[in-house]
Amino acid sequence: MAKGYWITFYRSISDPGALAAYAKLAGPAIISNGGRFLARGEAMKSYEQGIAQRVTVTEFDSVEQAIAAHDGPGYQEALKALGNACERDVRIVKGVD
């Protein structure tokens, strides 16, 4: 079974405090649902239409597990803490077999 990858690209962050409150809840919710953070932090370099802003890459054993983690109550609570503190592009993709 192919792994699932949850990739988040931040376009802008207007409230760093709310982002920190979100991170305190989101990290444990993702990890408890089988997620493994592969990369997170500021983009080191961006090309083409990329924005040099925060990025996270999280690996799961499957796409279904990644979706379940996102849609689960723990992560949904984290999203409430985040509110409108940032503009993001969140994608879940299937890994290459």
N, C-alpha and C positions, 0 to 999 in steps of 0.2 A: 504494500500500500504506500502510495506517495505521501510525503510529509506535506503539511500545510504551513504556510508562512503568512504572518500577519504583519503588514508593513504600513507604517504611519508616517506621512510626510506633513510636517507643520509648515503652513504658509505664513502665519503670523501669530504672535503671542501678545495679548493685550493685558493680561493679568497674571504675572508670574506666581503670585501667592495662591491663586486658585489652581494653577498648574501643579504647584507643589502639593496642595491638598489632594488633588486627583491622583498624583503619583503615589502617595502614601496608601491609597486604597487600591489603585489599579494594579500595581506590581504584585502584591500578595494575591489578588483575585486571579490574575493571569497565571502565576506560578502554581497556585492550588489547583488549577485546571489543566496542568501539564505543560504550560508554556515555558520556553527557555529563551531568555533574551540573548540574542546573538550580537546585536549592536544597538546602542542608543546614545544619543548625544548630538552635538552640533555637527552638521555636515562639514567635512574637512575640505571639500572642493565640490563645486557644482558646475555642470556643463549644460549647454543648450538652453532649455527653458527652466532649468533647475533653480531652486532657491536655496541659498546657504542658510538653512534653518534646521531645527531639531528633526531627527529621524529616529525611528525605532524599527528593528527587525526582530520578530519573535517566531521561533520554530515550535510547531506542534507535531504530534505523531500523525495527524491527518487534517484535512481541510475541515471535516465535520467537528473535530475537537476544537479547532480554532474558532469556528462559528459558535459552538456551544459556549466557549469561554467568553466571547464577546457578548452574547445574548443572555448570559447568566446573571443572577441577581447581584453578585459581588461586583462585577464590572459595571453593571447598570447603575449601581450606587456611586461608583467612581465618576461616571459620566455626569451624574447630578452635581457632584462637587465641582466638576470642571465648568459646567454651565457654558457660557459664551466667552470664556477666557482666551480662546484661540480659534483659528481657522485651520482645519486639518483635512487631509485626504487619507482615508483609511481603506486599505485593500487587503483582502485575503486571497492568496493565490496557491495553486497546487504546485508542489515541488516537482522537479524532473526525476523520473524513475531511473 
